[in-house]
Amino acid sequence: MYKYNDFDSAFVASRNAQFRSQVERRVDGSLTEDEFKPLRLMNGLYLQLHAYMLRVAIPYGTLNGARMRKLAEIADRWDKGYGHFTTRQNIQYNWPILSDVPDMLDALAEVEMHAIQTSGNTIRNVTSDHFAGAAADEIEDPRPVAELLRQWSTDHPEFQFLPRKFKIAVTGSPNDRAVTKAHDIGLRMVRNDAGEPGFEVIVGGGLGRTPMVGKVLTPFLPKADLLPYCEAIVSVYNLLGRRDNKYKARIKITVHENGLDKIRELVEARFKTLRAEFAGNDQKLLAEIEEHFAAPAYKSAPADAYQAYYDADPVFRSWADTNLDAHKNDDYAIVTVSIKAHGQTPGDASSDQMRVMADLAEQYGHDELRISHQQNVILPHVHKSDLPAVHEALKAVGLATANLGLISDIIACPGMDYCALATARSIPVAQQIAIRFDELKLEHDIGELQIKISGCINACGHHHVGHIGILGLDRAGVENYQITLGGDATETAAIGERAGPGFAYDEIVPAIERLVLGYLDLRNDAEETFIEAYQRLGAEPFKAVLYPDDRKRNAA
């Protein structure tokens, strides 16, 4: 895990002191809200529906016990005892008092955390594969590259006032767990014919009101060229991107309007100049960064206790089958801690739960935690002999729900319960779906199924790439929910297809129930997942299930 040097610490302290002065001037009326807005956004502070909201960066989703424990302390001291983990691997506090925010930022700095560039028209928190450094299918740990990008982009003088916000995701695995194709720049580590690692560079992805799957700008970029190439992309976008219409200002529109070939030509020309200017200095910095990301000192111990526990305890076995993933060390497992117990708010963790996860990381997980874009928490390195103890500790605080990747493992934005931009509720819909399928006791029979819910067209809930996507809209003052089908957030990314007319708030959960029960009848066998059945059959059989009255009319 990266540790701040003297420059980092001084930089964050200076920014916090500057923002403290700005807050004081806002509180005493010296600054109007319009004057204060660009200043607070540079420091991750939003004005939401009911209160200010502070968004804290968790770079590439990596935490340790001390940082998680500090997040719990902040939740208790300055918020309402919980935090909300987001799809950008950040954490949000929904109820801070403005005058307290500088103290919150100073508390974060004590554990080398900050809220810089978690908002505004700049390069946002760089995200990564939440299994980075642990996954069995990984080519290399991508976090050193993500840290290099973070340092390069923070307070970059050319990129503080881009046409719109800019998001970068990086993965070190051919199996994309970072949704790279839905980002302004997506970086997928691949190998060339000589077996050398490099990156497939994807540009122009994004969701929102105009969802687009990113396009491959270059299929293989040597690692040594990554930083000047990324700077070339952002430089070209900064010049070409539209500033006359914020809805057409993202790089996906720039690529669409200018064409991929023209963008590639401009990027390559700019890259040649920048490559010479960088002169390899970035590689020296990368080498220093990589020293912070050495693999943990894995312990050697028999795993017999794990197997005996697995065979004897069906509750533990269900959790292990669902919430564990293969680790590059056969004696270890990757543990996903679900913070989506049935009926709870997706992404919310209480301060007590945060402290338990911090304790478990320190005791059993080599002091490492990750936040996933699915709004769960990861213990990336747990020896199999310790899994029973971890499971027992998680059960005690409601964190042992065996639902990873299942229908209740829903991504949901805060929606109209918090967000000033939202046009419909997201959280209650997610809660009701989870409760309903828990009542039906079908969740494990249904198998892998990704539902994603957004409360407005900004798509913070990633509904476009859900196997089932739900978009809440306002129709003449009434909540209306559209359903999309067939979305895919992996390396085979696809935008879901709108199924048809929307549903009222009290109709959406029954509609999802019809759809899922229909899938159980349509699938070939118990092994065929929802997305596999959809890809095999197409949309029509699912639409017929979703809109039975239309089917009856057509039959008549």
Secondary structure, 3 states (H helix, E strand, C coil): CCCCCHHHHHHHHHHHHHHHHHHHHHHCCCCCHHHHHHHHHCCCEEECCCCEEEEECCHHHEECHHHHHHHHHHHHHHCCCEEEECCCCCEEECCCCHHHHHHHHHHHHCCCCCCCCCCCCCECCCEECCCCCCECCCCCCCHHHHHHHHHHHCCCCCCCCCCCCECEEEECCCCCCCCHHHCCEEEEEEECCCCCEEEEEEECCECCCCCECCEEEEEEEEHHHHHHHHHHHHHHHHHHCCCCCHHHCCHHHHHHHHCHHHHHHHHHHHHHHHHHHHCCHHHHHHHHHHHHHCCCCCCCCCCHHHHHHHHHCHHHHHHHHHHEEEECCCCEEEEEECCCCCCCCCCEEEHHHHHHHHHHHHHHCCCCEEECCCCCEEEEEEEHHHHHHHHHHHHHCCCCCCCCCCCCCCEECCHHHCCCCCCCCCHHHHHHHHHHHHHHCCHHHHCCCCEEEECCCCCCCCHHHCCEEEEEEEECCEEEEEEEECCECCCCCECCEECCCCEEHHHHHHHHHHHHHHHHHHCCCCCCCHHHHHHHHCCHHHHHHHCHHHHHHHHC
